[in-house]
Amino acid sequence: MLDIAAELHRWCEEERDFAVATVVAVSGSAPRSPGAALAVDARGEAVGSVSGGCVEGAVYELCQEAMDSGRSVVERFGYSDEDAFAVGLTCGGVIDVLVTPVRAGSGVYALYADAVAAAARGSAVALTRVVEGPEELLGGAMCLPADGAASGTLGGSAALDETAAAHARALLDAGRTATVETGTEGGPPGAGGLGAAGEGDPLCGPAVTLLVESSAPPPRMLVFGAIDFAGALARTGAFLGYRVTVCDARPVFATAARFPDADEVVVEWPHRYLDSQELDARTVVCVLTHDTKFDVPLLERALRLPVAYVGAMGSRRTHLARLEQLREAGVGEAELERLHSPIGLDLGARTPEETAVSIAAEIVAARHGGTGVPLTGAHTPIHR
């Protein structure tokens, strides 16, 4: 739901009633991930998407019904070969969609308003909702800002709220959206999850499935080396939603005029700049300098950080020589295995723009566990 925070924030400021449908579970091939949402207001205006078009009409009607009934529901959409006219996903997957009415003046409305306001202004926030479990808890919600205490309640025990807040904090720190299973008394359920509502360990209570949506500031892309390839990569990184920094020790090359798509351009020795930053597990580091005096001290540090990706440009000969220099600097084999070098996927790229696409493709594949092979003729899943 937080993926359409800007539009919902505007609705909340205007005190519109609305219903929001959120993807809470996916199996098989499906076009949207958990957290994707479609919202419909009392005037019939719609924003967002849950399926890229396959089931939007049916979900739109569910939202209108939820506004009339005032009740939250979970609906499953799949594909039926037997019924060609059934509403389903043409890609063959299955999605579960939670539909929740949000009416002005209610406590839930204020909670949602806080969550979308924070997400719309770029602040880190997590929204936790009950998506499976005892009927009276369905749609219960909590809002957790990064710099404050949780507000709202899931409608069960205080232990459930405490457990949910702990899970939300962990997922928010990682910038992830995911489902979590627990019991109504806060402990791990003995059984349950989607499709098994009400089951669970007697001591922990019936099973409850929570969807924790995280809206975090954009992940960072650090590009070292103020060269023409860096300009193209900065544009591509910005397109992918990264906050891009270009860093180089040479002031004549590291200028804002040369890199208008970067969020910041820093004149500093690369390893010193890296030492000064607090980075998270979503950060990607792209070393384009292929100059030993910059690369080795920089990579020595980067490969020991818990970042998502470290790649370095250079020929295969440069790569092999750089590996030996890193070994001499004390970098271990496990750390060296994290290095993507030569950087990028084999696309036959020649221009800076094509090379940027190659690098970005490898970053996306690393993030989602992709193989990088053509989908034509492959037997790998399209949507993971």
N, C-alpha and C positions, 0 to 999 in steps of 0.2 A: 504493500500500500504506500510505503514511503517513496516509491519510485514516481508517484504522481503528487508528491507533497506540495509543490508550488500551486497547482490547480486547487487542491483541497484546502490549502491555507486561504486562498481567495474566497472559497465557499464559506469557510468558517468565519471569516471576517464579516461576511454578508449574512451570517446566521442562517444559511440555507439548511434545510433537512436533506439528507441524502442516505443512500445505502452503498456500501462498498463490498465488492466481491473480490476475494484474494485467493490466489492459488496457494494451497497449503500442502499439497503432496503431488508428486509426479512419478509415474512409472512408465517404462518404455520410452518411445520417442515422442517428445512433446515440445512445442515451440517456446514456451515460457517457463521460467523457473519459479519455485516457491517465493512468494512475496509480490509477484506480478499482480496488478489489480486493475479492475474496471469499476468506476464509481458512477452512479446515476443520481441526480438531484430531483427534487420534487417537481421541477419544471420539465423533466425529461432530458436535460442536458447530460451528456456522457463524456467521460474522459478516461483514457487508459485502455488497456487490453489484457485479457487473460490467455488468449490463444492465438493471436495473430490473425483472427478472423473466423476460425472454424465454428466456434460456439458463442460468439459475442451476442447474437440475437437472443438466444435462450437465457444467457446470463443477465442480459439487460432486463428481461421479463422477471427473472428471479429477484433482481434488485427492486423492481417496482412492487412485487408482491411482499417483499420484506418490509418496505416502508408502510404498506397497508396493514400488515399483521403485527409489526413490531417485534418479530421473533427472528433470531439467527438460525440459519440452516446450513448444512453441508451437502453439496450435490456433487455426484461423480459423473464425469463425462468420459466416454471411451469411444470405441468404434465397433460397429456390428456389421459383419459381412452378410448376415441373414436379413437385416432390415436396412435397405439402402436409403430409406427416408429418415432414419433415426438421426437425432442431433449428436454428433460425435466428432472426434479428431480424425481428420483424413490421414494424418501421419501414422495412425495406429496406436498411439499411446493412450494413457489414462491420466486425467488430472482430477483432483478433489478441490472443490472451490467452497470457501466459507463466505457466506453472504450475511452481512450484519447491518441492521438499520442504525443510523446515527441521527438522533433528533435534537434540535437546538434546545438548550435549557437543561439537558440531562447531564449527569455526571460523566457518562461515556463521551458525550459531545465535548466536554471540557478537556477530557483526557486526550481525545483524538486531536483536538485543536492545539494542545501543547506539543504533541508529537510532530504534527505536520509543520507547525511554526518553526520548531527547532530544525527539522530537516530542510525546510525551505531556505533558511538563512545559512545553511552549511554547518550547523553544529552537530556534534555526534549525539545520537539518541537511539534507543532501542524501544520497540513496541512489542509487547508480549501478549498473545491472545490464546485462549483455550479453543482448540479446533476439534478436539475429540475427547469425550468423557461423559460424565453425568450431564443430562440435558440442562439442568439448572445452571451449569457452569459455562455452557457453550457461548462463546463470544465475550466472556469476561476478559478484561484487559488491564495492563499495567504499562506505564510509561517510565523509562529510565534514562535521564540525561546523563552524559558522561561525567558531569561535574556536580552531581547532586543525588539525592535519595529518590527512590522509586515512588510514584504516585499511582493511585488506583488500586484495585484488588481484582483477583481472579474469581472471587466469590466463594472460595472454599475456606480452608483453614489458614491461620497466620503462617504455619509451617510451609504450606504450598506457596504462599507469596514470597517467603524468604528464599525458598529453593529456586523459584522462578527468577527472582532478582539476581541470584548468584549466577545462574545460567546466562541470563541476559547480559550481565557484566562481562562474562568471559567472551561471549560472542561479539559484543560491541567492541571489546579490546582488539579482537581479530578482524573486525569489519565484516563479519559473516552473518548471513541469514540462514537459519536452520530450524528443524523441528527437534523437540526434546521430549522424551517420555519420562514421566514421574508418577507418583501417586498423589491422591488428594491430601494425604497427610505429610507430603514433602519427601518421602523416601522413594527409592527406586521401585517401580511396580513389578509384581511377580509375572505379569503378563499384560497384554493390552496393546495400546497404540491404535492407529486408524483401523477400523474394522473390528475392534474388540472392546468397545466401550463398556465400562462397568467392571471388567475383570481386573484383578490385582491382588496383591498380598494383603491379608487381613490387617496386618499391622500398619501398612502404608496407605491403605484405602484403595478405592477403585483407580484404575489406570486413567491418566490424563495425558493427552498430547498437546504440547504447546508449540506455537509458531513464534519464533523470536526474529523480528525484522530489525536489521541494523542499518542505520543511515550514518555513515562516517564521512569525514572530510575526504576529498579525492586522494587516492594513493599517489605516491611520489615516483617520478621518473627522474633519476639523476644521470645526466648526459655529460661525460667528461671528454673534452676536446672540442674547441670552437672551430670546427671545420664545416665544409658544405654539407657533409652527410649529417652533421648534428642539426643543421637547420631543417632538413627534411624530416629527421626523426622527431624533432620538437613538434612539428606540425602534426605528425602521425600520433604522437603520444597525447597531444592535446585532444585530438579527435577521439581517442580511446578513453578519455576521461581522466588522464593523469595530470597532476600538477608538475610541470616540467621545469627543471633547473638545468641550465647549461653552465658548466664551470671549466675555467682554463686559467692557467697562471699568466698568460700573455695578454696584457690589457689592450694591445692593438687589435687583437682578434675577438676578444670576449666583450662585445658591445651589444646593447639592447637593439641598436639599429640593424645589426646583422641577424638577430634572432627574435623577430617580433612575435613569434608564436610561443616563446618560452615565458613562463610566469616570472622567472627571475634569471638574470645573468650575473654570475659571480666571478670576480677576478681573485683567484687564490690557488695555491698549490693544491691539486686534487686530494691528496691524502690528508692534508690539514683541514680542508673543508669537510671531508667525510668524518674526520675525528670530532668535528664540532656539532654534528647533527644527531638528533634522536630519531631513529628510523624504526619502522614497524615491519611486520611480516608481509606487507603488501608492496613494499618498496622494490623497484627494479633499478639496477645499476648498469649503465651501458658505457663502456670504456672505448672511445673511438680514437684515442691519441696515437696508438701503436708506436709509442716512444718509451724506451726502457726507463728513463729517469722519472717519467710520470707513472707508467703502468705498474711497475713492480711494487713500489711502496703502496700504491692505491689498491691493487688487487690483493696484496698481502693482508690488508685490513678488511676489504669488502668480503672476501671469502670466509671470514670468521664471524661475520654478522648474520643474524637470523632474518635476512631479506629474502624476497621471493625469487630473485633472478639476478645473476651476475654474468654479463657477456662482455667479450673483448674482441675488437676488430684486429685484423691482421692476416697475413698469409699463413699457410700451414707451417712454413719454415719459421716464421715469426712466432707462431704458437708454440712449437716445440722448444725453441730457444727460451721463450718466456717461462715455460713450465720448469725448465732446469734452473732458471734464476729464482723462481718462486720456491723451488725445493731448497736451494741454497739459503734462502731467507727463512727457512724453517716451516714452510707451509706443508701440511701433511697430505697424503694421498686422498683421504676422504674429503678434505677441503677442496683439493684440485678437481675432484670429480664434479663439483658444483659449477665449475666454470664452463660456460657456453662459448667455445672458441674453436675455430673462427665463428664469429657471431652471426646469427640468423639461419634461416632455412635455405635450402638449395632451390632457389627460384630462377636461377640464371640471371640474377639482377646485375645491372650495369650502372644505371644512373643513381644519384643520391636518393631520388624518390623511390625507385624500385628497391634499393637496399634498405630503405626505411620500412617498406612493406615486409621485406624478408625478416628484419629484426622484430617488427611488431608481431608477425605471424608466430615466430618462435616464442615470444613472451606470452601470447594468448595460449599457445599449445602447452607451455609449461604451467600456466595458471590452472588450466582445466584438464590436464592429463591427456591432451590430444597427441596423435601420432605424427602429424605433419604429412601423412600420405594422402594422395588424391582420394576423394570419396567415391569416384567412379570405380566400380569393380571391387571396392573394399568391403569387408564384412564387419567393420567397426561401427559402433553406434554413432548416429549423427548428433543426437542430443544426449549428453551425459547427465 
